[in-house]
Amino acid sequence: MKLRKLTALVATTALCAPMAFAADMADEMTIVSWGGAYSNSQIKAYNEPYAEKTGVKIINDESSAEAVAKLRAMDEAGNVTWDVVDVVAADAMRLCDEGLAMEIDPDEHLAPAPDGTSAEEDFGDLLVSDCFIPQIVYSTTFGYRTDLVGDTPPTSVCDVFDLEAYPGKRALEKRPINNMEWALLCDGVAKEEVYDVLETEEGQERALAKLDTIKDNVIWWSAGADTPQLLADGEVVMGSTYNGRLFSVIEEQDQPVAMLWDAQVFDLDGWIIPAGLSDERKARALDYIYFATDTQRLADQAKYISYGPARASSAPLVGQHAELGIDMAPHMPTDPENATNTFLYNYSFWADYRDDIDAKFQAWLAK
């Protein structure tokens, strides 16, 4: 470990990955992410500075929602066309277990903190998979139209299930994750027992039965930009999405929308490098990762979107929005005012049960 830390310290003066000297690097790369305000924050904080520094051509792809299925298909076809992919932690765990993502040694492949703290220590418990490089802490939560909820705005996530007090359409993601947890919480299951219940057939049916009570009033979304647009257009009274997307519609677009932080689901998002890349493409991907996940770059992303940087050393560097000039700290999901009742996402559970519950959820949707 001491030798690894020393190697990392020597690398602090470089802005390139340790692999960079070992091989010629590809002069073009495809970076896959989620689109919308989130991709824009990455383009501004990472991609444009990296392209300017290196001259590499970056192709931005917005297919992260289908990353697992597409990487499986690419692997089967023997033609991996992506170089760096942004995924949620549970998907990274699945891809790692299936051998579709390469393992990353944080102290070999990632930059140490400015004070010499190793990357492994700086990321800490957020290193939940050998193949996953954490980037942000975000939450999935609800936004609501302030002009459509009357004099008593919603204060509880369970208000989403109250069609009498808050009539109108809701927007929910077209997948079981988060929806199943919220359904059980609002059906009386204690927070600490949700995943014990959800791993049973009876618990899964119980969650779906709760969702049945609002199913006819739901518009199902697949892209993170969908709910903000539905809210802006007044097509839904409330809807779930990522807190950074809601920040954009509230602060940047000045729409009559407010946040419902209750039972926000904390999650991690970050990078994986697909397995099976050529030496040149792998060297380029590692070089980009080293650059894009250093302390300053992760803090820079928070200038554009309200997601907390995954490095401990980045948090003190979070300042004002690059264009609005507002303090970003109060808009983070981790801010004490926003985190009074959070729900901690269970990465291991969804890595184990995702495929089976996905199939059940999609069958329920089709009924």
C-alpha positions as CSV (number, residue, x, y, z in Angstrom):
1,M,0.0,0.0,0.0
2,K,2.9,2.4,0.8
3,L,4.4,1.8,-2.6
4,R,1.1,2.4,-4.3
5,K,0.7,5.7,-2.4
6,L,4.2,6.8,-3.4
7,T,3.4,6.0,-7.0
8,A,0.3,8.1,-6.8
9,L,2.1,11.0,-5.2
10,V,4.7,11.1,-8.0
11,A,1.9,11.3,-10.5
12,T,0.3,14.4,-9.0
13,T,2.4,16.7,-11.2
14,A,1.0,15.1,-14.4
15,L,-2.4,15.6,-15.9
16,C,-2.5,12.3,-17.7
17,A,-3.0,8.8,-16.6
18,P,-0.1,6.5,-15.7
19,M,-0.9,4.5,-18.8
20,A,-0.3,7.4,-21.1
21,F,3.4,6.8,-21.5
22,A,3.0,3.1,-22.2
23,A,1.3,3.3,-25.6
24,D,0.1,5.6,-28.3
25,M,-3.3,6.8,-27.5
26,A,-6.4,6.9,-29.7
27,D,-7.1,10.4,-31.0
28,E,-10.9,9.8,-30.9
29,M,-13.1,8.5,-28.1
30,T,-16.8,7.9,-27.4
31,I,-18.0,8.9,-24.0
32,V,-21.5,7.7,-23.0
33,S,-23.7,9.5,-20.6
34,W,-27.4,10.4,-19.8
35,G,-28.0,13.6,-21.8
36,G,-29.7,16.8,-20.8
37,A,-28.3,19.1,-18.1
38,Y,-26.2,16.3,-16.7
39,S,-24.3,15.6,-19.9
40,N,-23.9,19.4,-20.3
41,S,-22.2,19.6,-16.9
42,Q,-19.7,16.9,-17.9
43,I,-19.1,18.5,-21.3
44,K,-18.3,21.8,-19.6
45,A,-16.3,20.4,-16.7
46,Y,-14.5,17.5,-18.3
47,N,-14.9,17.0,-22.0
48,E,-14.2,20.5,-23.4
49,P,-11.1,21.0,-21.1
50,Y,-9.8,17.6,-21.9
51,A,-10.3,18.0,-25.7
52,E,-8.6,21.4,-25.5
53,K,-5.6,20.0,-23.6
54,T,-5.1,16.9,-25.8
55,G,-6.7,17.6,-29.2
56,V,-8.7,14.4,-28.9
57,K,-12.1,14.3,-30.7
58,I,-14.8,13.4,-28.2
59,I,-18.1,11.8,-29.5
60,N,-20.9,12.3,-26.9
61,D,-23.4,9.5,-26.8
62,E,-26.5,9.6,-24.6
63,S,-27.2,5.9,-24.2
64,S,-26.4,5.3,-20.5
65,A,-30.0,4.2,-19.8
66,E,-29.4,1.2,-22.0
67,A,-25.7,0.7,-21.1
68,V,-26.0,-2.8,-19.7
69,A,-28.0,-4.2,-22.6
70,K,-25.8,-2.5,-25.2
71,L,-22.5,-3.5,-23.6
72,R,-23.7,-7.1,-23.4
73,A,-24.7,-7.0,-27.1
74,M,-21.3,-5.4,-28.1
75,D,-19.4,-8.0,-26.2
76,E,-21.3,-10.8,-27.8
77,A,-20.7,-9.3,-31.3
78,G,-17.0,-8.7,-30.4
79,N,-17.3,-5.0,-31.3
80,V,-17.1,-2.6,-28.4
81,T,-17.5,0.9,-29.8
82,W,-17.7,2.8,-26.5
83,D,-14.6,4.0,-24.6
84,V,-15.9,5.5,-21.3
85,V,-19.4,4.9,-19.9
86,D,-21.3,6.7,-17.2
87,V,-23.5,4.3,-15.2
88,V,-25.1,4.1,-11.8
89,A,-23.3,2.0,-9.2
90,A,-25.6,-1.0,-9.3
91,D,-25.1,-1.3,-13.1
92,A,-21.4,-1.0,-12.7
93,M,-21.5,-3.9,-10.2
94,R,-23.4,-6.0,-12.8
95,L,-21.0,-5.2,-15.6
96,C,-18.0,-5.9,-13.4
97,D,-19.4,-9.3,-12.3
98,E,-20.1,-10.2,-15.9
99,G,-16.5,-9.2,-17.0
100,L,-17.8,-6.4,-19.2
101,A,-16.0,-3.6,-17.4
102,M,-12.3,-3.5,-16.6
103,E,-11.0,-3.4,-13.0
104,I,-9.6,-0.1,-11.8
105,D,-6.9,0.3,-9.2
106,P,-7.7,3.7,-7.7
107,D,-4.2,4.5,-6.5
108,E,-2.7,3.4,-9.8
109,H,-5.2,4.8,-12.3
110,L,-6.7,7.9,-10.4
111,A,-5.2,11.1,-9.3
112,P,-4.4,11.6,-5.6
113,A,-5.9,14.6,-3.7
114,P,-3.9,17.8,-3.8
115,D,-2.6,17.2,-0.3
116,G,-1.3,13.8,-1.3
117,T,-4.1,11.7,0.1
118,S,-4.5,8.6,-2.0
119,A,-7.5,8.3,-4.4
120,E,-8.6,5.2,-2.5
121,E,-8.8,7.1,0.7
122,D,-10.3,10.2,-0.9
123,F,-13.2,8.3,-2.5
124,G,-13.6,6.1,0.6
125,D,-16.7,4.0,0.9
126,L,-18.0,5.2,-2.4
127,L,-15.7,2.7,-4.2
128,V,-18.4,0.1,-4.2
129,S,-17.1,-2.0,-7.1
130,D,-13.6,-2.8,-8.4
131,C,-14.7,-1.5,-11.8
132,F,-16.5,1.7,-10.8
133,I,-15.0,5.2,-10.5
134,P,-17.5,7.3,-8.5
135,Q,-18.2,10.8,-9.9
136,I,-21.3,12.2,-8.1
137,V,-23.7,11.6,-5.3
138,Y,-27.2,12.4,-6.5
139,S,-30.7,11.7,-5.5
140,T,-33.9,10.7,-7.2
141,T,-36.7,12.8,-5.8
142,F,-39.9,14.6,-6.7
143,G,-40.7,18.0,-8.2
144,Y,-44.2,19.5,-8.2
145,R,-46.0,22.4,-9.8
146,T,-46.5,25.1,-7.2
147,D,-49.5,26.4,-9.0
148,L,-51.3,23.1,-9.2
149,V,-51.1,21.9,-5.6
150,G,-53.5,24.4,-4.0
151,D,-52.7,26.0,-0.6
152,T,-51.1,22.9,0.9
153,P,-48.0,21.8,-1.1
154,P,-46.9,18.2,-0.6
155,T,-44.5,17.5,2.2
156,S,-44.3,13.7,2.1
157,V,-43.4,11.3,-0.6
158,C,-46.6,9.5,0.2
159,D,-48.5,12.5,-1.1
160,V,-47.7,11.1,-4.6
161,F,-50.2,8.3,-3.8
162,D,-52.9,10.7,-2.6
163,L,-55.0,11.3,-5.7
164,E,-57.8,13.0,-3.6
165,A,-55.6,15.7,-2.1
166,Y,-53.4,16.1,-5.3
167,P,-55.4,15.1,-8.4
168,G,-53.7,15.0,-11.7
169,K,-51.0,13.1,-13.5
170,R,-47.8,11.9,-12.0
171,A,-44.5,11.1,-13.7
172,L,-42.6,8.0,-12.6
173,E,-39.6,6.3,-14.1
174,K,-40.4,3.3,-16.3
175,R,-38.4,0.8,-14.1
176,P,-38.9,-0.7,-10.7
177,I,-36.0,0.9,-8.9
178,N,-37.1,3.6,-6.4
179,N,-40.8,3.1,-7.3
180,M,-40.9,-0.2,-5.5
181,E,-39.2,1.3,-2.4
182,W,-41.5,4.3,-2.3
183,A,-44.5,2.1,-2.7
184,L,-43.5,-0.1,0.3
185,L,-42.7,2.9,2.4
186,C,-46.1,4.4,1.7
187,D,-47.8,1.0,2.4
188,G,-46.5,1.0,5.9
189,V,-43.2,-0.8,5.7
190,A,-40.5,0.6,8.0
191,K,-37.5,2.1,6.2
192,E,-35.0,-0.4,7.5
193,E,-37.2,-3.3,6.4
194,V,-37.9,-2.3,2.8
195,Y,-35.3,-4.5,1.2
196,D,-36.0,-7.5,3.4
197,V,-39.6,-7.2,2.2
198,L,-38.8,-6.5,-1.4
199,E,-36.6,-9.6,-1.8
200,T,-39.8,-11.8,-1.3
201,E,-42.4,-12.6,-3.9
202,E,-45.1,-11.3,-1.5
203,G,-43.2,-8.0,-1.0
204,Q,-42.8,-7.4,-4.7
205,E,-46.6,-8.0,-5.2
206,R,-47.3,-5.7,-2.3
207,A,-45.3,-2.9,-4.0
208,L,-47.0,-3.4,-7.3
209,A,-50.4,-3.4,-5.7
210,K,-49.6,0.0,-4.1
211,L,-48.5,1.3,-7.5
212,D,-51.7,0.0,-9.0
213,T,-53.6,2.6,-7.0
214,I,-52.1,5.4,-9.1
215,K,-51.2,3.5,-12.3
216,D,-53.9,5.1,-14.4
217,N,-52.6,8.5,-13.4
218,V,-49.0,7.9,-14.3
219,I,-47.0,9.1,-17.3
220,W,-43.9,6.8,-17.4
221,W,-40.6,8.3,-18.3
222,S,-37.3,6.9,-19.6
223,A,-35.0,9.9,-19.9
224,G,-34.1,12.2,-17.1
225,A,-35.2,15.2,-19.1
226,D,-38.8,13.9,-19.4
227,T,-40.1,14.9,-16.0
228,P,-38.7,18.5,-16.1
229,Q,-40.4,19.0,-19.5
230,L,-43.7,17.5,-18.3
231,L,-43.6,19.8,-15.3
232,A,-42.7,22.8,-17.3
233,D,-45.6,22.1,-19.7
234,G,-48.0,21.5,-16.8
235,E,-48.8,18.0,-18.0
236,V,-48.1,16.5,-14.6
237,V,-48.7,17.9,-11.1
238,M,-45.7,16.0,-9.7
239,G,-43.0,13.7,-10.9
240,S,-39.8,11.9,-10.0
241,T,-36.4,12.6,-11.6
242,Y,-32.9,13.4,-10.6
243,N,-32.4,16.3,-8.3
244,G,-30.0,18.0,-10.8
245,R,-32.6,18.0,-13.5
246,L,-35.1,19.6,-11.1
247,F,-32.5,22.2,-10.2
248,S,-32.2,23.1,-13.8
249,V,-36.0,23.6,-14.4
250,I,-36.4,25.6,-11.1
251,E,-33.3,27.8,-11.0
252,E,-32.2,28.0,-14.7
253,Q,-35.6,28.0,-16.4
254,D,-37.5,29.7,-13.5
255,Q,-40.5,27.4,-13.8
256,P,-43.2,27.3,-11.1
257,V,-41.7,24.1,-9.7
258,A,-40.5,23.2,-6.2
259,M,-38.6,20.2,-4.8
260,L,-40.0,17.5,-2.5
261,W,-36.9,16.2,-0.8
262,D,-38.8,13.7,1.5
263,A,-37.5,10.1,1.0
264,Q,-35.1,11.2,-1.7
265,V,-33.1,8.2,-2.7
266,F,-29.3,8.7,-2.5
267,D,-27.4,7.0,-5.3
268,L,-23.9,7.0,-6.9
269,D,-23.1,7.6,-10.5
270,G,-19.7,7.3,-12.1
271,W,-17.5,5.8,-14.9
272,I,-16.6,2.4,-16.1
273,I,-14.2,1.5,-18.9
274,P,-15.5,-1.4,-21.1
275,A,-13.4,-4.5,-21.1
276,G,-11.8,-5.6,-24.3
277,L,-10.6,-2.3,-25.7
278,S,-7.4,-2.1,-27.7
279,D,-4.3,-0.9,-25.9
280,E,-4.5,2.5,-27.6
281,R,-8.2,3.0,-26.7
282,K,-7.6,1.7,-23.1
283,A,-4.7,4.2,-22.7
284,R,-6.9,7.0,-23.9
285,A,-9.8,6.0,-21.6
286,L,-7.5,5.8,-18.6
287,D,-6.0,9.2,-19.4
288,Y,-9.4,10.7,-19.6
289,I,-10.5,9.1,-16.3
290,Y,-7.4,10.3,-14.5
291,F,-8.1,13.9,-15.7
292,A,-11.9,13.9,-15.3
293,T,-11.9,12.5,-11.7
294,D,-9.3,14.6,-10.1
295,T,-10.3,16.9,-7.2
296,Q,-10.7,20.1,-9.1
297,R,-12.6,18.6,-12.0
298,L,-15.2,16.9,-9.8
299,A,-15.7,20.2,-8.0
300,D,-16.0,22.0,-11.4
301,Q,-19.0,19.8,-12.4
302,A,-20.9,21.2,-9.4
303,K,-20.7,24.6,-11.0
304,Y,-23.2,23.4,-13.5
305,I,-25.5,21.0,-11.7
306,S,-26.5,20.3,-8.1
307,Y,-24.8,16.9,-7.6
308,G,-22.3,16.4,-4.8
309,P,-18.8,15.4,-6.0
310,A,-17.7,11.9,-4.9
311,R,-14.3,13.0,-3.6
312,A,-14.0,14.2,-0.1
313,S,-11.3,16.7,-1.2
314,S,-13.7,18.2,-3.8
315,A,-16.5,19.2,-1.4
316,P,-14.7,22.3,0.0
317,L,-14.1,23.6,-3.5
318,V,-17.8,23.6,-4.5
319,G,-18.7,27.3,-5.0
320,Q,-21.2,29.2,-7.1
321,H,-23.1,28.3,-10.2
322,A,-21.0,29.2,-13.3
323,E,-23.7,31.2,-14.9
324,L,-26.3,32.0,-12.2
325,G,-23.8,33.1,-9.6
326,I,-25.8,31.4,-6.8
327,D,-24.3,29.3,-4.0
328,M,-24.6,25.6,-5.0
329,A,-24.1,24.0,-1.6
330,P,-27.8,24.5,-0.5
331,H,-29.0,22.8,-3.6
332,M,-27.0,19.6,-3.0
333,P,-28.9,16.5,-1.9
334,T,-26.5,16.1,0.9
335,D,-27.2,19.6,2.4
336,P,-28.5,19.1,6.0
337,E,-31.8,21.0,5.2
338,N,-32.5,18.6,2.3
339,A,-31.3,15.4,3.9
340,T,-33.7,15.2,7.0
341,N,-35.4,12.1,5.7
342,T,-33.3,10.3,3.1
343,F,-33.6,6.7,1.8
344,L,-30.3,4.9,1.1
345,Y,-30.3,2.9,-2.1
346,N,-29.1,-0.7,-1.8
347,Y,-26.6,-1.3,-4.6
348,S,-26.0,-4.9,-3.8
349,F,-29.8,-5.7,-3.7
350,W,-30.4,-4.3,-7.2
351,A,-27.3,-5.8,-8.7
352,D,-28.7,-9.2,-7.5
353,Y,-32.4,-8.8,-8.2
354,R,-32.5,-6.2,-11.1
355,D,-33.1,-8.6,-14.0
356,D,-35.9,-10.6,-12.2
357,I,-37.7,-7.6,-10.8
358,D,-37.4,-5.7,-14.1
359,A,-39.1,-8.6,-15.9
360,K,-41.9,-8.6,-13.3
361,F,-42.3,-4.8,-13.4
362,Q,-42.5,-4.7,-17.2
363,A,-45.1,-7.5,-17.2
364,W,-47.1,-5.5,-14.7
365,L,-46.9,-2.3,-16.9
366,A,-48.2,-4.2,-19.9
367,K,-51.4,-5.4,-18.1
